[in-house]
Amino acid sequence: MSNSSSLNEFLLLAFADMRELQLLHFSLFLGIYLAALLGNGLIITAVACDHRLHTPMYFFLLNLSVLDLGSISTTVPKSMANSLWDTRTISYPGCAAQVFLLFFLLGGEYCLLTVMAYDRFIAICNPLRYGILMGTRACVKMAAAAWASGFLSAVLHTANTFSIPLCQGNTVDQFFCEVPQILKLSCSDSYLSEAGLIVVSACLGFGCFVFIVLSYVQIFTAVLKIPSEQGRHKAFSTCIPHLAVVSLFLTTDLFAYLKPPSLSSPALDMVVSVLYAVVPPTLNPLIYSMRNKELKDALRKVISWTFFRSCLSLP
């Protein structure tokens, strides 16, 4: 039996015990991580460098890509390092940092997706007031509010989680420090305060979900009234990627945290955690660039310019 005050490290769940499978996991996660870095990095560069993309929608997309880069960098590199060096340990401060950063980045991302739904709602349902309601100052304030909401959530959850006495060992049944798994190490009913905070956060998240759903009900109603097929296609092309990202984010998160205890097992929990912590940051750039002609053109310019620069630097 150990107390949280005497803990100096946690043991994470390994993907495999065989050395060959550990190296396979390292290689797979390395490929996924590099794909996420490349995709999100290209979107950030394209939006920052192309003046045609200096609009509210792409400003929020740039923020989303930064959050995606941060969230996948919080979990994947440590897991890769553990597989490469055949270890399972993470320090107590490192575990607390993972919890803080995940709540900060994922909470900020959810709030930002809500803001992006509002942006699409104003653009399609109230286009004449778009320039007033979505001015530069308003967009910066909404993005800052999303980041601040994630930060506040992270402070509350991290402080509450690591103030709970832990007396069930130091083995976390996950490949990163996840709050539900840490709570399993708590003494008796001392986890109830954090569980209550999670319920409050879930209620606030449900409010954001209702706002997104109602926004899209009105958006699709307005789009279907557009007389020209080209106009409907353009409106749908800006909404479908955002809706797909929201669906991917919510379904993986909800299944991870609300699945029945009877379905819980280390293997299933690990697969689900990969789905919500690793897959969305990797797929989001692909989802947003598939149906967006302006973004695809900007990405081609960035790739062409990078290739041209690399060719000039060759001896």
Secondary structure by P-SEA (a helix, b strand, c coil): ccccccccccccccccccaaaaaaaaaaaaaaaaaaaaaaaaaaaaaacccccccaaaaaaaaaaaaaaaaaaaccaaaaaaaaaccccccaaaaaaaaaaaaaaaaaaaaaaaaaaaaaaaaccccccccccccaaaaaaaaaaaaaaaaaaaaaaaaaaaacccccccccccccccaaaaaaacccccaaaaaaaaaaaaaaaaaaaaaaaaaaaaaaaaaaacccaaaaaaaaaacaaaaaaaaaaaaaaaaacccccccccaaaaaaaaaacccccccaaaaaaacccaaaaaaaaaaaaaaaaaaaaacc
